[in-house]
Amino acid sequence: MPFCTTCGNELNADARFCARCGQAASGMESGAAPAIVAEEPLDYTIQGDNLQVVRLRLKPGQQVYAEAGKMVYKNPAVLWETRMSGQTIGEKIIGALKRKLSGESLFLTYFRATAANAEVGFAGDYPGRLHAYDLAPGQSILVQRDSFICAQTSVNFSIALVKKIGAGLFGGEGFILQKLTGPGTAFIHGGGDFLEFDLAAGEVLQVDTGCIVAFDEGVDYDIQFVGGIKTAIFGGEGLFLTTLRGPGRVIVQSLTLEKLRRELNPQRGGGDERRPLGNWISGG
């Protein structure tokens, strides 16, 4: 199935224009499927150790978009504009409502190079790592909210609902995750250091709730009870663990923002603040 290079929408085999954004499908012959041409690769470097910054060197006309507030610097050759995502008024309104429900800003910020030697830098909001995802056409990843930093405009950014009610109620992020669909390069951020797992089909990984940064769309995601009540209440890990089942790649962070806040709070208690039910039972 071909995909639009502008918004990531699936195209019919005989489509000449994208039904979502109206982008023309180039390089077609009569009766042939649209040719999908990815944007020119980004020239970037990730610098730093535990407070990393991604430095993008844009060519004239090249454009990226970012979550509001993630920019660190830019030079005058880069113009920026804050706007709602989507091509139509309806798409803009729906997208804004979904972003509001997920706790994000209503707007995204777009950065466009107007001359040579254009450069812009982005970073996360707390100590951690940056990771670049090179997404193929139609390839999707799911990321925890607050993880998205920036991406090429060919990458489609949307909100995904967690399929299982258990994951939504006890997953520490509510029912909503962020979905990024290629083609193009996207950058995500997480706390502390990253661990990457390439799960085989049927392989299971159990992770502390809230420590997941991103995973492939094909990975099954659910929340399961950890076992004994005593372990759940006094083990400091809450009542639930996130269970991921392959195939697919998973990225885990060693530090969550909630844990950092708890350690900086002199009145902190045990357990993870992402587990309201576990805290309620233990009196937290």
Secondary structure as GFF3:
##gff-version 3
##sequence-region A 1 284
A	DSSP	beta_strand	43	47	.	.	.	ID=ss1
A	DSSP	beta_strand	53	58	.	.	.	ID=ss2
A	DSSP	beta_strand	63	67	.	.	.	ID=ss3
A	DSSP	beta_strand	71	74	.	.	.	ID=ss4
A	DSSP	beta_strand	78	83	.	.	.	ID=ss5
A	DSSP	alpha_helix	89	101	.	.	.	ID=ss6
A	DSSP	beta_strand	108	113	.	.	.	ID=ss7
A	DSSP	beta_strand	118	123	.	.	.	ID=ss8
A	DSSP	beta_strand	128	135	.	.	.	ID=ss9
A	DSSP	beta_strand	140	143	.	.	.	ID=ss10
A	DSSP	beta_strand	148	152	.	.	.	ID=ss11
A	DSSP	beta_strand	156	161	.	.	.	ID=ss12
A	DSSP	alpha_helix	165	170	.	.	.	ID=ss13
A	DSSP	beta_strand	176	181	.	.	.	ID=ss14
A	DSSP	beta_strand	184	199	.	.	.	ID=ss15
A	DSSP	beta_strand	204	208	.	.	.	ID=ss16
A	DSSP	beta_strand	212	216	.	.	.	ID=ss17
A	DSSP	beta_strand	220	225	.	.	.	ID=ss18
A	DSSP	alpha_helix	229	234	.	.	.	ID=ss19
A	DSSP	beta_strand	240	245	.	.	.	ID=ss20
A	DSSP	beta_strand	248	255	.	.	.	ID=ss21
A	DSSP	alpha_helix	257	264	.	.	.	ID=ss22
A	DSSP	alpha_helix	276	281	.	.	.	ID=ss23
###
